[in-house]
């Protein structure tokens, strides 16, 4: 974002918007993966592993969000 010659605060807002958009897209992608796995005819242990990974990604996203934003670990709450 430096190449756009915007302020740090504006860059932080832009990155927040970009990251938020990706997080908002996750549930649809997760549902698409689960539909694909269900229709794939994969062996039960492979299907179970895929479902488990999809669920863990959802947990990871919410955990990272909390740690970085809600805990104010990096002071982001006061910058917006």
Secondary structure, 3 states (H helix, E strand, C coil): CHHHCCCHHHHHHHHHHHHHHHHHHHHHHHHHHHHHHHHHCCCHHHHHHHHHHHHHHHHHHHHHHHHHHHCCCCCCHHHC
